[in-house]
Amino acid sequence: MKSKWRWWLNQVVRRIWFRATLFSVAGVVTALLAVVLSPYIPDDIQTKIGADAVDKILGIIASSMLTVTTFSLSTMVSAYSAATTNVTPRATKLVMEDSTTQNVLATFVGSFLFSLVGIIALTTGAYGDQGRVILFVVTIGVIILIVATLLRWIDHLSRLGRVTETTERVERAAIDALRAARTAPFLGGQELRDDDPRATQPNVPVCRSEIGYVQHVDAGLLSQIAEEFDIDIAVVAIAGKLVAPNVPLAWITAEAHEKLHESIASAFTIGDVRSFDQDPRFGAAVLAEIASRALSPAVNDPGTAIDVISRSIRVLAVWDEQRDAVEMQYPRLYVTAIKLEDLFDDLFLPIARDGASILEVGMRLQKAFITLSGFGDPEFKTVAGRHSKLAVTRAAATAMIDEDLDKIRQTAAVLGKTPIIFAVSD
């Protein structure tokens, strides 16, 4: 599992200003590199390049990159607004972390600074005749980079901020988080069961004064503390849990003192909003929120809800993936488990509620439950059966005509019989 500082660094790297800063520094360094390398250029080469060639090219790049950067920023803001309005505000963070958009903007800003520094150095005579040769060659390379970036940006603009593209990003985030959770169950420790005495008195609770969501738990740090003080640590607040000063983050089997309490509490990162990284339930909830918004009377887009149901099957399929036995990394750490039933609730309850009166949504839900009930883990059949019955009950409570309701009931009845595979595209 990632340490707290690696996780924090990963969050910084995803910020849009990080790549822009790196490309900007690279642009400035590249422009000044010609000053250092100019003594190594033969004198006869500089006569083949016109004295004003580089100046004019850099002037064109500087003016055009400033315009393109401004346009790109306005396009990005529009895409973020579209994702917020048409999809869900919770998905905007993933759109903002789009690597293609960040690389494009960083390339434009870096090219602008490269040309600006080059013009200043040329004006002051820092390059000399040999330096102009190097600057000219580098400028040609920058132009090629700009053209390639523009072509890629034009293609990417057709998808940026669209409902399908944003929904796909949420699906990937949920799958990555769930796969990480299944690859290292219980954060590398042991399962903390509901009736485990380690998570009750007379053991000592560890709390924080902040109110917010747990975004990350540094299991490695907690294990070090447990080994150092010869204690067991029961983690009850995994990523996604809302905590407050009276809500325990963990329980310890020892008398608490200030240093131990602060050390354990520091392993938990708490923020105002949930994070996708260690929290697969958040990705599942955002997927369901996209479907719920699509099913609202103002939007009336059941096709998006049906698409989310299909994506939900792919997310839950990660739970059923075959994997090798994982060696326990932190034997003194006991962690609350992510439950399959909770993932089902996050994904399907909002869709079943908001799409209860729509035949197409009801049918697709039942077919999804039948498909999921055929997965290898026997828990899938139990949980899918419960959700199937709930969906039928919700549909029966609406004004749906008897013929449509019968279709849903007939499809739901298949779940209790010999498994039948329904294609997701049916």
N, C-alpha and C positions, 0 to 999 in steps of 0.2 A: 504494500500500500504506500501511497505517496506521503512523505512527511509534510508537516505544515508549511515549511518554507518552500519545498518543491511545488506544493499546491498553490501557494501564493505567487510564486514566480510564474507558474503556468497561467494564472489569471492575468498577470501583468502582460505577458507575451501576447495574449489575445486582444489586448486593448489596441484601438486603432492608432493611437499616438505612438505606440512602441515601434511599429514598422516604419511609420513615417519619419520618426526620429533617426532610426538606423539608416534609412535610405538618404536622408538629408545629410547626415554626417559623411556617408559614403560619397555623396555628390561633391561636397566641399573638399574632402580629401583627394578625390580624383582630379578635381580642377587644379589643386595645388601641387599634385604629383609631377606635373610637367616642369615646375620650377626646379624640383630636385633632380629630375632626369635629363634636363636640357644639356648639361655638359657632356653627356655621352652620345649625343646625336652628331653625326658628321656634318661639316659645314655645307657641303654641296647639296644636301637634300633639301634644305630650306629654300633654295632658289626655285624649286619646282612648285612651290605653293605660293599663291598670291598673298600679298601682305594683308589685304582686307578680307580674305576668304573666311577666316575663322570669326572675325568680328561680326560679319553680317549673319552668319549661321547662328552664332550664339544669341544675337539680338532677336532673331526669329523664334528660337526655342524659348527664350525668356518670356516674350510677349504671349506666345501661343500656350505655353504651359500654365501660365497664370490664369488664362481664360478657361482652359480645359479643367484645371483643378477646381475653379469656382463652380463650373458646370457639374463636375462630378460630386462635389459636396452637396449641391442642391438636389441632385438625383438621389444621393444616399438618404438625405433627410426625407424626401418623398417616399422612398422605399420603406423607411422605418415607420413613417406615418401610415402607409398602406398596410403594413404588417400589423400595426396596432389596431387599426380600424377594421380590417377585413378578416384577420386571423385571431390574434389575442395579444394583449400587451406582454404577456409572459414569454412570448416567442421572439420578441424584439431583440433580446440579448443575443440570441443565436444568429439573427440576421446581422447584427453589428459585429459579430466575430467572424464573419465571412472572410476567408483568407484571400479570395480573388479580389474583392473590393478593397481590402486593406493594401494588397500588393499594388493595385492600380493607382490608388491615391498616393502611396508612398513613392512610386516611380515618378509620378507627375511632380510631386513636391521636390524630390531629389533632383530631377532634371532641371527644374526651375532654379534651384540653388546652385547647381553645377554651372549653369549658363551665367547666372548672376555673378558668382565668384570669378568665373573665367573672364567676363567683361571687365570687372574691376581690376584683376591682375594684368590684363592686357593694357588697360588705360594707364596703369602705373609703370608699365614697362618691366614687370617682374619676370616675364617669360623669356624675352629675348627672341632672336630668330629661331634658334634650335627648339626652344620651348613651344613655339607656335606649331611646329611639326607634330610634337606629341599631343598637344591640345587638339589639333585638327583630327588626328587618328582617333582619339578618344571620343571626340564629338560625333564622328561618323558612327561609332559603336553605340553612343547614346541615342542617336536618331533611329537606328535599327531597333533598339530596345523600346523606344517610344511607339514606333509603328506596330510592333508585335503586341504591345500592351493595349494600344487603341483597338486593334482588331479583336483581341480577347475581351475587352471591355464592352464593345458593341454587342458581341454575342451574349455576354453575361447580363446585360441590361434587360434583355427580353424575359429573363426569369427572376430578376432581383425583386423581392418583396411580394411575389405572387403567392396565392394561397397554397398551391400544390408544392412549390419549392420550399416554402416555409414549413409546411406540414412534414415534408421529407426531412428537413433539418431536425425537427422535434423528434421524429421517429428514430433517426440515427443517434441522437443524444440519449434517448431512453434505452435503446438497444446497447449502446456502449456502457452506460451506467449499470444496466442489469447484468451484462456479461462480466463486467468487472466484479460485481457483487457475487456472482455465481462462481467465478474463478477463484476468488479469495473469500469464502464464506465467513461471516462473522468477523470481518476485518482481519482475518488471519488468526483469530482466537477460537474460543469454544462457544457453543450456543448457550445463551441465557434463556432458560425456559420461564414460562409465566409463573410457575410455582417455586422458582429457585429461591432459597432462603438468603442468598447473597444480596438480593435486591430489596430487602426489608430490614426493619429494625430487629435486633439491636445494632446492626451495621450502621455505618455513618454515611449520610448523603453528602455529595459534593455539588454545590450550586454556584451559579454566577449571578451577578447583580443585573446583567443586561436582560432585556426582553427582546426576543427575536428568534430566528430560525437557525438551527445548527446547519452549517454549510459544509463542514469538514471535521473529521475526527482523526487525529494523528495516533494511530494504533501503535506505531513503533515507539513513540515517546511514552505512551501509557505503559507499554510492556517494560521499558527501561525503569520506570518509576516502581512498577510492581516488583521487579527483581531487586531493585536497590533497597526497598523498604520491606521486602519479604511479605507481601500482601497480595490478595486477589482483588481485582477491580472489575466490577460489574457495570458495563456501559448500558444505560437505559435510554439515552438520548442519542440516537443515530441521526445521520443527515436527513433533514426534512422535518424534524420535530420542533414544535414551538416550545420554547423554554422561558421561564421567568425566575425571579429570585427564590420562589418557593417550589420550583420544579427541579428535581435532581437531574444532574447530568450523568452521574455515576454513583455507585455505592462502593465503599471500601471496608475491608475486614480488619480495621485497625482504628485506634483512636486518632482523630484528626488533629493536626496542628497546622499552623498558618503556612509553613513552607510546603508541606505535603499537599494541602488543599489548593494552594495557588499553582503548584506544579501540575496537578491533575487537571484543574480548570483551564490552564493555558493550552492544553492539547485540543480543546474544542474551539473551533472558529464559529462565531455567531454573527449573523448579519440581518439586515432588515428584510431580505427576500430569500427565497430558497434558491439553491444552486443545482444544476443538472448533474454535476460530476459524480457525487457519491449517492445521489438520490434518484433511483429509477422510478420511484412513485411520483416524483414531480413531473418527469417526462410523460408518464402515463396520464396524470391529471391534466397536463396542458393539451395532450392529444384529445382527451374527452371535452375539454373546454372549447377547442376548435370545432368539434362536432356540435356541441350545444349552441354555439353562436350561429353555426350554419342552419340549425333547425329552428332558430327563433323566427317569429312571424315577419320581422323586419327584413331578414335575409332570405329565408325560405329556399334553402339550398340543400335538399336531402342527399344529393350526389356527393357532397363533401363529407357528410356524416357516414355514408356507405364506404367511402374511401378510407376514413379513419378506422372503421371496423376492420377492414382488410389489413391495415397497418398494425392494428392491435394484435391480430393473430401473429404477425411476424415478430412483434415485441415479445409476446408470451412464449413463442417458440424457443427463445433463448433459454428460458427456464428449463426446457426439456432437452437441451443439448447434452450429448454424451461428453463427459470430460474425465480425465484421469484423477485418481485420488490425490487430494491436495494435502501436503504435509503441514501440520499445525506449526505456525510461526511463533505464536504468543500464548503459551499454555496458562499463564496467570491472568489472561484477559477473557472475560465472558461478555458476549455482546448480544443484544436483542436481535432476533432474526427478522428479515423481510418475509412476509407471508404472501403466498400465492393468492389467497382470498382477498387480501388488501389490494393487490394489483388488479384483480378482477373488478373490485368495487370502484377503484379509481377510473378504470377504462370504460366500463359498461353501464354503471348505474346512471350517470348523467344522460347517456345516449338513450337508454331504455326509458327514462323519464320524459325527456323532451321529444323523443320520436315515437312515443307510445301510440299516437293516433295515425301514424303513417305506415301503410302496408309495406312499402319497399324497405323501410328501415327495420321494421319488425321481422320480416322474412330474412333479411341479411343477418340480423342478430342471431336468430335461431340457427341458421346455417353455420355461423361462426361458432356457436356453442357446440354444435354437433362435431365440427372439425376439431375443436379443442378437446372435446371429451375423448377423442381417439388418440391423444398423445400418450406417451409411455408412462408418465407419472400418473398413478391412479387418482391422485388428488384432483387432477384436471376434471375427471368425470363428475366427481362430487360437487365441486364448485360450479362447473358449467351447468349441471342440472339445477342447482339452486337458482342461478341467474336466469335460466330458461323459464322456470316457473314464475319468477318475479316479473319477467318481461311480458308473459302471457297475462298475468294478473293486471298489470298496468294497462295493457291494450284493451282488456275487457272493461276497464273502468272509463274508457273514452267513448265517444260517439261513433266509433267504428261500426260499420254495418256487419251483420252476421256472416255474410259470405266471406268478407276479408278476415274476420276474426277466426273463422273456421280454417282458413288456409294457414294461419299462424299456428293454431292449435295442432293441426295435422303435421306440420313440420316439426313442432316441438315434441310431438309424440315419438318421433323417430329416435330421439336421444335415449329413451329407455329401452329401445330394442337393439337388435344387432347393429353395430356401428355401420353407418353409410357415409362414404366420403363425398362431400359436396365441394366442388371446385370453388375457390374464392371468387372467381369471376362469374359464377352462375347468377 
